[in-house]
Amino acid sequence: MSDVHSDQLLSEVAALPQLPGVYRYFDAAGAVLYVGKARNLKKRVANYFQKSHGGTRIGHMISKIVRMETTVVRSEAEALLLENNLIKTLKPRYNILFRDDKSYPYLKIASHAFPRLAYYRGAVDKKHRYFGPYPSAWAVKESIQLLQKVFRLRTCEDTVYANRTRPCLLYQIKRCSGPCVALISPEAYAQDVASAEAFLMGDTQLVLSKLEQRMTAHAEKLEFEQAAELRNQMSAISRVLHQQSIEVVSDKDVDILAIKVQGGKACVNLAMVRGGRHLGDRAYFPVHVDDAAQIHHGELDAEEGAAPVAADPIEVQVLEAFIAQHYIDVPVPATLVLGRQVSRALIEAISQQAGARVTAVFQPHEQRRHWLEMAETNAGLQLARLLAEEGSQQARTRALADALELASDDLDNFRVECFDISHTAGEATQASCVVFAHHTMQNREYRRYNIEGITPGDDYAAMRQVLHRRYGKLAEAMAAETDALAPGDAESEGAEGVEAPQPRTPAARMPDLVLVDGGKGQVSMAREVFSELGLPLSLIVGVEKGEGRKVGLEELVFADGREKVYLGKDSAALMLVAQIRDEAHRFAITGMRAKRARVRVGGSQLEDIPGIGPKRRARLLQRFGGIRGVAAASVEDIASVEGIATELAEEIYRALH
């Protein structure tokens, strides 16, 4: 392999130290190919370039390497943690990668004289108490409802709480004890909060014992009404314990991880137990499983000697990748119940990162075994669902490619970009571009374009502008590359000392299909733009409304002169086209509405107006019911608000009109 790599790269490899560390490989476009760790950087990295890997996937990857970076660390644990931090940040092409998921929700008990229960997602503030994380928003809300029933803690916002003069409906249905109007003493409420926290941590027997003591004390004082309330609380807790099968186990917080691999896809199912309660599951589906497994299998571990080391089963590789990447951002519980045995070094590394001992259980018994069996069943069901969905998605992509007579050799990379124009009577015109690739919508690649300098309401001019902005520079880059590779050029002749043109990155490639929401008019405009830019007209397809503009009767209009095509209302290809078109329309109209709202308030908010501080802003919003009400008010009406002089009222009016 060394003959395809530069002397500089090979000299860097030769100069590597025999120390533990992490290495990164980059291609010509600067994209990260692979991140790996080694106990001995020199031996591991040199092994890539000294061995012949033939036409394998590892050989294909190595042929792309043009640059390398390494970081020396002090231990294998440090190398493992750094490796997975980099994998999560850099998203290499040939590593097992779990896509970023939205953050986990928590149940928050907010700091207050009368603390409130709240659903929370975000950074943790130490002055409040947090319980979780929970696998879903539903699990948090269910827990809040449970605590309302049993301990009657408030859930209202502090602003609502501070302005109550009589108890709300939650008090009437016995879901709140009414602290807003002093229907419970601070001491009694604090005891309920303490009991709720103990319950969430799994100390249910302690909670029942304390409630019983309080009930007995009230009964001895002949305070039978208070004693009855505590008796009802104890009955509610007992019902919850029975209904939810809450187990009294030695470790209250446990994560159960099951792995299932099939058909080149994998699913890791994470089940969460907190405070002895099984809160639910969340499934994760990694990408690059096949590529990463092939590379892992093809590596010859030079640090262990000349003979190849048996590769870990793919299930173990995926599970280890999940544990290492997942617990970078999420607190790790004291116990992990795992469907496969992972390396001791990994568990030690996450223990070191967490600052507390983490125990991994590979062959669980009793309740833990029951939890693992449920997680494994869910992993199998989730993976089967994914494979079924992907099968249908691939079928839709193939149906569209076949219907339009497009090349379908590489359906996984088949890319569609769709444009739509949205405005209200010419106001706040925006164009949207949505992207379909890898058999699904790629919302991270969506773009909005503010359209300016055109006659209001001229959709054709708006389409011309957005297509020029989207493809103008790309057309120039493609033309330059074509010129550079023309016959007789130095590169084509293999002249020495001339650098070959760099390949385009995936983000810069032309799509396989450009959809425009419209009929002949919009297609004609797109044809003009593509002709000016020297791009192929065969890429352009318009989606024309059918008779009566009914869904399912759409026809496809082509820019290259082909006859219209009606795919049929039950066609998988039409369903895909309609989905992409509708998504472009949704994305355009939401952007247009947001822009229009900003335009109609003069692009200014109250806090941007000199002389308007928090108090005056609050008075204005309270008087007029919101920013729209302020904008609709006259100068005299605004000046009638306490603290607003006539001059300031005139300034507010000018800013909002």
N, C-alpha and C positions, 0 to 999 in steps of 0.2 A: 504493500500500500504506500510505501514511502515515496515512490516516484511521482505521485499525484499531489504531494504536499510540498510547501515551500521550504527552503533551507532554514529560514528563520524559525518556522514552527518546529522543525525537527531539532534545531539547536536548543530551543526552549525546553523541549521534552527531555533532551539529554542532560540539561542543567538542573532538572528538578531534584529536590532533596528527598532523602529516604525518611520522610516524616509523615505522620497522619495529616490528612487534609481533604479538601473538596475541590473538584475540578469542573469546569464548564467548557463546553465546545460550542463554537459559533460558526454559522455558514457565511457565505459571501455577502448576503444581505444584512448581516448583523443579528439575525434571529438565533435564539438559543436552541441548540439541538438536543443537548443532553447535560444533565447534572449528575455527578456521581461522587462517591466518597471512597477513601482508601486508607488503610493503615500505613501503606507505603506508597506515596504519590509516584515516585520514580518508577517502581516496578509496575504498578497498575497502569499508568498512562502509557508508558513505553510499550506495554503489551498490546495496546490497540494498534500501534503503528508498525510493530515488528512482525506481527503474525499476518498470514494471509486468510482473509475471511470470505473470499470468493464472492458469490452473488447473494449472500445472505443479507438480512436486513441490517445487521451490524456493519457489514461491509458497505452497504449502501449509505448508511449514516456516516461512516468514517470517510468515505469519498467526498462528502460535503464539507468536512471540517477545514476551515481556513485560519481560524484563530482559537486561542485557548486562554483561559484564566484559571489560576489556582489560588487557594487560600490555605495556609498551614494552620492547623489547630493543635491543641494540647492533648486531646484524647479522642478515642473512638466515639464517645458519647457526644462530644462537641461537634465532631464531624457529622454525625447522624442528624443532630438538630439543625446545623447550618444547612446541610443538604436539603432538608425538607422545607426549611424557610425559603431557600432559593427556588425550589421547585414550585412552591405555592406562589411566589412573587413573579418569577420569570416565565412560568408555564412552558417548559421545554417540549419539543415535538416528540421526543422518544422516551419520556418518563411517564409512568402511571400518574395520572393527574385527576384529582377530585375538584370539580369546578366549584368556584366560590358560591356559597349558599348565603341566603340572607341570615342575619344574626339570629340567635336563639332568643325567644321571649323569656321574661322572668315575671314572677309575681313579686310586687314591691309593697312593703309596708312603709309608707312615707313617714318621715320624722315630723311629729306634730304633738301638741298636747293631747289630741284625740287622733291618733294615727289612722290613715285611710288605706284600704286595699286598692291596688291599682295594677293593671296590665302594663308591662314596661318592656321596651326593646331599645338597647343603646348602651352607652358607656355607663359604668357603675359609679355611683356617688357614695362615698363611705358613710355619709351622715344618715343614709336610709338603710333599711334591711331588705335584702334580696333573697329569694328562694327560687331554685332552679339550677340550671336552665331546663326549660320544658321543650318537648319535641315539636309542639305546635301551639298556635294561638288558642285553638279550641281547648287544649289541656289546661292552659292558664285560666281561661274564663270559667271552665268547669270547676276548677279549684276555688276560684273566687266565689262562685255561687254556693259551693259547699260551705265555705267559711262564713258566708252571710247567713246561711240557714242555721249553722251551729252556734257561732259566736256573735252574730249580729253586728259586725264591724261596718263602719260607714265606707262607701265607695265614691261619694260625691267630691267634686273639685273643691279646693279651699275657698274659691270665690263664691261658690254656691253655698257652702257651709257657713260662711261668715255672714250671709245676708238672709238666712232663714229666720222666720218669725213663728213658724209652726212646723211640725214634723211632716215629712213628705210621705208618699205612698209606700216606700220601702218600710217605714216604721209601722204603717197600718197592717202590712202583710207579714210582719215579724221577720224582716230581713235586716233591720237596723235598730239599734237601741236608742236612737234619737239624741245623740250628744249635742247636736246643733242647738237644741232648745233646753238643754240641761235636764233631760229625762233620765240620765244616768250619771252617777258621780265619776269624777276623774279616776278615783281609786278602783272602782268596779270595772270601768272601761279598760284601765291598764291591766287588770287581771285577765280580762277577756283577750287582750292583745297577746299577753304572755302565753296564755293557753293556746291561742292560734299558732304562735310561733313554735311552741313545743309540738303541737300536732303536725305541723309541716315538716318538722325534723324527725318525725316518727316516734316521738315519746308519748304514745297514746295512753299507755297505762299510767304514766305520771300525771297526765292531764286528768284522767278519770279519777285518780286518787285525790288530787287537789280539789276537784269539783265536789267530790263526796264530802271532803272535810269542810268546805265552805257551806254546803247544804246542811250538814249536821249542825254547824255553828248557828246558822239562821234559824233552824228549827228549835234549838235550845232557847233562843231568845224570843220564841213565838212569832218570828217573822216568816210566816208561812208562805206569803206571796213570793218573796225572794227565794225561799227554799224550793218552791215549785218551779221557778224559772231555771234554777240550777239542775233540778231533776230532769226537766225537759231537754236541757243541753246534753246531759249524760245519755239520755235515750237517743238523741239525734246522733251522737258520736257512735253509739253502739250499732245503730242502723247502718251508718256509713261503713264501719268496719266489716259488717256482715255483707252488705251489698257489693262493696268493692274488693272483697277478699284481701284486705290488707294483711300482710304477713308480718309477724314479729320476728325479725332476723337480726343477727349480730351486726351486720353492716347495712345500715339504712339506705345508703346511696350507692347504687350499682349501675354500671353501663354494660349491656349485653350486646355483643357484636357477632353477628352471623354472616357468613360469606357464601355466595352461590355464583358459580361461573358456568356459562353455557353459551355455545354459539358465538364465541369471540367476545361476549359481553360479560360484565360482572355486576353484582349487586352486593353492597354491604348494608345490612339492615341493623340499625342502631335502636335498641329498646332502652328506655330510661326508667329506672326505679329511683324515686326520691322519697325519703321518709317512709320507706317500706311500701309505698304506693307505686304500682305500675302505671306510668303516665302516658305511655303510648310509644309508637315507633316512628322512625323516619328512614327512608331508603335513599341510598347514595349510589350513583352510577358513574364509575370512573371512565376516562377516555384514554386512548393509546394503549389499551391492555395488550393487544397482540404484539405491537411493535416493541413495547417495553419487555414483554416476556421473552421474545426472540433474542433481544440484546442481552438480557440477563442470562439466558441459557447459553449464548454464544461466547460470553466472556470466559477467558482462561485466567483463573486467579493466580497470577504469577507470584503473589505473596505466599501462597501455600505450597509452591513447588511447581514442577513441570507438568504434572498431570492435571487435567481439568477437574474442577470441583463440581459435584452434583448440584444442579440448580434447585432452588427451593420450588415446591409446587406453586403453580400460578395463584392458587387460593391464598397461600401464605404471603406471596409477594404483594397481592392486592390488600390483604388485611394489614400487613405491616405499613404499607404506604398510607392507608387510611388513618391508622393510629398516629403515625408520625405527623401527618399534615393536619388532622382534625384537632388534636389537642395543643396545637400551637396557639390557637385563639380561644379555645373553650376550656373551662376548668375541668380537670380530670378527677373523677371520684376516687375514693380509696380502693375500690374493687372493680376490676374488669373481668367479665365472664366471656371467654372467647371460644369460638367454634373451632379454631385451629391454634396450634402452639406456635408462638412467635419467639423471636430471639430474646434472650435475657438482656442483651445490651440495649434493646429498644425500650424495654420496661424500665431499666435503670436510667435511661436517658430522660424519659418523660417524668420519672420520679424526681430526678435532679432539677428539671425545669419547673416542676410544680412545687418543689421545696417540701415535699411530703412523700412518704412511702406509698407506692401504688402496688397492689397485689393483683397478679394475673392468674385466673383460674381456668385451666384448660379442660379438665374433666369434672364438671360440676356434679353435685348430688342434690337430691331432694328438690327444694323450691328453686334453687338456681338452675338445675337441670330442666325443670319445667319452663322457666323463663327462656332458656336457650333454645329449647325445642320450638317454642312459639316464634322466636325470632327467626329460626331457620325456615320454618314454614312460611313466614311473611317474606323472607328473602326470595324463596322460590316463586311465590305468587307474584311479587313485584317484578322479578326478572322475566317471568313468562308474559306479564302484561307489556313490558318494554319491548320484548322481541315481537310480540303481536303488533304493537303500534308501529314499530320501525318497519316491519314487513309491509304494512299498509301504506306507510309514508313513502317507502321506496317504490311501491307499486304506483302511487300517484305521480311521483317524479318521472318514472318510466313512461307512464301513460301520456304525460304532457310532452315529453321528448319525442315519443313516437307520433303523436298527433300532429306535431309541428315539423316532423321529419328532420329533427335535430340529431346530431351525433350523440349517442348514448353510451359511449365506451366507459366513461368515468362519471357515473351518476352521482357518486358521493360528493363530487366537487361541482355538480351542475348548479349554476348560479343565476338567479333572476333578480333584476332590479326593477322596481315599479314606481312610477311617478304620478302624483295627483296634485291638483291646484285647488286651493280653498280660500274663500273670502266672503264677505258680506257686502254686496253692492259695491264691490271694489275696495272696501275698507280692509286694512290689515291682511293683505294678500300674502300667502305663504305657499311654498311648494314642499312636498314631502317626497322622500326617497326611502323605501323600505327594501330590505334584502332578504331573499330566500336562498339558503344554501345548506348543504348537508341534510337535506330533506326536512328542514324546519326553518321558521322565521328567525333571523339573527338580529334581535332587537338592539344589540350593542352597536351594530353598524348602521342603524337608522340615522338619517340626517334631515334637518329642516333648513329651508333656504328662505330668507326674507326677500321678497320680490319688490324692487324699487325702480323708478324711472320709466314706468310704463303707463299707458292710459288705464285708469281704474276699470276693472272688470274685463280687461283683455286677456282671456285665458291663453290664447295662442302665443302672445308675446311673453307671458309668464312661463309657458312651457319652453319657448326658445331660450329664455334666459337661464333656466335651471339646467337644461341639457348642456348648454355651453359651459356653465360653471362646473358641472359634474364631469364632463368628458373632455373638455378643452385641453387641459394640461396632459391628461393621459394620452390623448391622440398625438400631441407633440412628442411625448416620450417614446411612443411606439414608432413614430416616423423616424426619430433620431436613431433608434435601435436598428430599424430596418436599413437605414443608410449605412450604419456602422458595419452591418453584416453583408453588404452588397458584394457581389462577385468582383474580385480584383482588389478589394481592400486588404490592408496589411493583415487584419485578423484572419480573413478567409484564407490568406496565403500562408498563415502560420509564422509571420515575421516575428523575430525575436525582439524583446524589449517593448512590445506594445501590449498594453493590458486589455484583456478581453472585456467586452461589456458585461456588466453585472446583471444577473437575472432580476426580473421584477418580483417584488414581494407579492403575496397573495392579495393584499389589500389594494394593489394597483392594477390588477388584471381587469380586462373587460368582462362583463357578464356574458353568459351564453344567450340571454334573452333580456330585452328591455321592453317592459310593459308600460303603456301609457293609458290612463283612464280616459277614454274618448274614442270617437270614431274617425272618419276620414279626415276631418279638419286637423285634429291633433296629430294624427299619423303623418299628414302632409308636412306639418311644421317640424316634426321629429326627423322626417326624411331630408328636409332642407338643411337642418343642423348637421346631420351625419354626413351629408354630401360635402358640406363646407369643411368638415373635420377630416374627411377621408376615411370614415369608418364604414363598415359593411352594413348595407341597408337591411339585410336579411335578419338582423338582430331585433328589429323594431316590430312590435305587434301591438295594435290598439284593441281595447276591450270596448266594443260598441253595445249600447243598450239595445235590447230586443224590442219587439212590438209591445207597446204599452209600458215599456221600461220594467217588465216583469223579470224577477230573478229566475235564472235558469234558461232564459231565451237569448242570452248574450251571444254575439258573434265576434269572431276575431278578424281584425283588419290588418293586412300586411303592407309594409312600406315598399317591398320589392316587386309589387305588381301581381302577386298571387291572388286568386279569388278568395273571397270571404269564406270562413269556415264556421259552421255551426256544429259544435261538439255533441250536443244533446244534453238535456237537463240532468240525466243520470250519469253523465260521463265523469270519471275520476279526474281526467285532465281539466274539465271545466270547474269542478269543485276546487281544485288547487288554484286555478287562475282566479276564481271568485274570492277565495280566501286571501290571496296576495293583494288583489285589488281593494277588497274591503279594509284590509289592514292599512294600506296606503291612505285610504280615505279617512279612516279613524285617526291616524297619526297626523294628517294634515289639519283636520278640523279641530282637534284638541289644541294644536299649536296656534291656529288662527284665533280661536276663542280667547286664549291667554293673551295673545298680542292685542286683540281688540279691546280686552278689558283694560290693559295698560294704556292704550291710546285714549280710551274714553275718560280716564281720570287724569288726562294731561301728562301721563308718564310720571306722575308724582304721587307719593303717599303723604299723608298728613305729617308724619314725623320729619319729612324732608323740607317742610315749610318753616322758615325762620320764625321763631317766636312760639312754636308749637312744641311743648314738652309733653311728658307722659300724662300729667294731670289734665291739661287742656284737651289733649287727644282723647282721653277717656271720657271727658264731659261731652265732647262733640259726638263721639260714637254712641254714647248712651242716649243723648237727646234725639238723634236722628236714626238710630237703629243700624248704623253701619256706614261704610264709606260711600255707598251709592246714595244713601239718604242725605249725607252731607253735600255730595255733588249736586243733588236735586234742590237743595235749599237756596233761598235768596240771601242776599247780603244782610237784609234786616233780620231774617230768621237766625242766621249764624251769629250776628251781633247780640242777639238776645241771650246767648249762652253765657253763663257766669265766667268772667275772666277774659272774654273776647271783646276787644274794643272794635269800633267801626273800621279803623284802618286795617287792623288785622283780619277782620271779616272780609274786607275787600281783597286782601292778599290771598286768603284761602279760596275765595270764589274764583279769582284769576287763575290760581294754580290748578284748579280742578275743572276748568273749562277751556 
